[in-house]
């Protein structure tokens, strides 16, 4: 009997879609799976991005043997530039992942000190007491893998992000045979992608999209613009192939799309038929029925290719009647209105727009319920832990496992920071470790706290009023008249009277009081409150009141 | 030949879902259709709501004969409290609409001076040269109507918000026979609801929902909580009837829900079986399998019934395993994450949650493509103008009409403020009138402008730094040391050094310069820019820098 416990510690990615990171710990060894980022929701004002809290890893820094990356999406690699300088361990990943990660590390000037171990899908590596095999899975980026982790306590299978797709456009299908083999040898724990656990049935093959896009291009009278995720290499391949079939040339607009076309074709993941790619400078003199434009902006991002085109600020291309636009992506939750606004703008300029789920111009990259059942069925795990998803996705995935006969007590719906402890005697959830949101804002990581966000929220609602008061430091008397300036509260010109009345109120209160009571506290409390009440009564708005005192 | 033109002027509701208002003008008469509000999007920081711009109506105030209301949803009646005091004209509407509008006008203390003309569905009224018939339509509120407006130039049909539903739960179905009759007599212009013009097929009957909810209640082991829109009276009726069938009592939690249950049952739109309604105080001592709770919060609104229950702050009810929650509504675009968060919270506390489109616990209230085609087919209009929808909805609706043989030139996809001019010779779009967004923020209507919103946006991103400088008014010299305080920029305690260095920089710049150059302009430009650059270099954040000068 093995007494030493195997610990599974989700540090990000449970209860949220994004910033995936999981630590697997046994004895003196920790292996980290993924290091992703997440974009802030609308309440995290001014925050650029969120990364996992790695304080647990830093406390046990000497144990950390490396980071294995399942695939090169931002929500799995985006935190590397922030955590690598603190952890300084090797990265184990496939070839394309290394290419895409390197670009980011180079930008942050930490590429040269990073050690990569490139592992081919099907290959393996050792990290302390762990032996890790990478098995190929289908996902919306090439070279994605799941993990088979051999530990002294038993075997862990981690699917990474995946779907099945028996007919992928490029690369191998998800290796179900290998999963069946491992399953027959005995799997201690399955961790599986829950992102689409709400969806019944099967996720369609990427091939479906190729046919839909080909059909639209066949019938398009003029230029065809297609936008998709810049990392969706197989989608780009289908678009480029369709263009070639219809004797059209492909023009790429958008920085991340151009970068990825270059990296993916250099590394052999994207095949460019000779002569198909055009330079954007040639676009204006190419006949419209010979043009396909591949561009960024599938999420309506304000500075992206398609949005700039839709706003008529791209120097090479303006929409005109006869143009066809295909949005080959679904909006990530929260981006719906940005995407809708872009579609509206394109329609206004006379384009024919194909968007939304009914055009079949997009399929997503995650397994639906029947696929999840199949993986549970093949791997036959003793314990099950749904990963990647908000709480309802994890819950529904756990219920799905239970509907296949998995006992409730062997199913673990965890939150970030929970510690799942497994040994041959059983599994239990131990003491929580720190797994807070870490905010990146501008240059700094982690200094934005809830007080700053609270202030930004207050400022965003009703603005700020700055009250300036000069006090004679000898007599304690008010010098001159108090000043009031505001930002984001009222129109200063229109509301001059209101602001002046506020000054009068303060001057009156300060004038009436005993000289010795004009203390900082009096201004910061009584005066501030009086002004707050006055403005609220007059406007029903509640700006931050910031008194500034000068002792002169 | 009639030379005088009939003008159709959308003042709100085109290019947006909400704040519906259309003016119909002929000679000396203007009839206004609806007066709705819209909730702000996330960029309109601090704004409470948006209403239509009525400056055109105010310019032609003497012509305005009245406002006709198609149904009592906020996006059709919510602007009445703001526009009625300025226009002071009678409201023509059905009985339930009068009841729900009266509550709002009473709150604003303008009920007594408002003149209502209650018209039954099927009835009509005169307004200047217009004769207006109200015909019954099905929608997600009882007593909804469309309009048949007879004008000297011809007949206008306006559908209002509608779907068909041959088996409505209460009230009559949409009066297709009347539409066919009017169509055979000749319709000049059809204005029809485009909200769901993206959706193929037919919208299911409200009956479907009743069966789904009944099925869930039948199988629920404990309490059942159902949330829906407070104005969806027929849904409440189905829930109350299902509760009665299963020998459960109904408890209402949430102010707008309680208000509407009272008004709707007083006016006869909601039938309460004897003994079925319970008082919330009795909830804790009622056996769980005898309880149905009807509550607000279907959009995840932070102060609503369900959200407070999910956050464990409702005094009468806390979620426990065995509870079942039904979200009988779909999220309005923009509300997805609030709803998701609520569902996650309920799952965490052990509830079984039915949500989303796959549970059939909700059908929407607008016509899908086949229904829209049917209405076009029956009314056979000469001209067609899609209404109610964002630009893509209007465009798709117009394309739908064109697919039925309507000539492109007779289809008008307009934006707010466009003027459609019709006479017997033809139709054209004339000079635009003012139709901007009017923001309501706190007490005031229309004073929030783009400069204020821009400032709020800046403040929300990186906060504010207030620089205070005292200048001797005689010598022009700096008095004491400059002061810096910030809000929402950095943590003041952690970043003391940074803020101090900012003060040093300012003191240094002011100290070095010629006394006579310490002008307001110098501080507002050079000093402000230097500080902005310094903070950006150090933090990559760009707070608003607000210099405050005191001449002492």
Interface residues (C-beta under 8 A of the other chain):
Chain A: X15 X41 X42 X45 X46 X198 X200 X333 X334 X336 X337 X340 X343 X344 X345 X347 X348 X353 X355 X356 X358 X390 X391 X392 X395 X441 X442 X443 X444 X447 X448 X449 X451 X452 X453 X455 X456 X457 X458 X459 X460 X461 X462 X463 X464 X466 X468 X470 X479 X480 X483 X485 X487 X488 X489 X490 X491 X494 X495 X538 X539 X540 X541 X544 X546 X548 X550 X551 X552
Chain B: X15 X41 X42 X45 X46 X198 X200 X333 X334 X336 X337 X340 X343 X344 X345 X347 X348 X353 X355 X356 X358 X390 X391 X392 X395 X441 X442 X443 X444 X447 X448 X449 X451 X452 X453 X455 X456 X457 X458 X459 X460 X461 X462 X463 X464 X466 X468 X470 X479 X480 X483 X485 X487 X488 X489 X490 X491 X494 X495 X538 X539 X540 X541 X544 X546 X548 X550 X551 X552
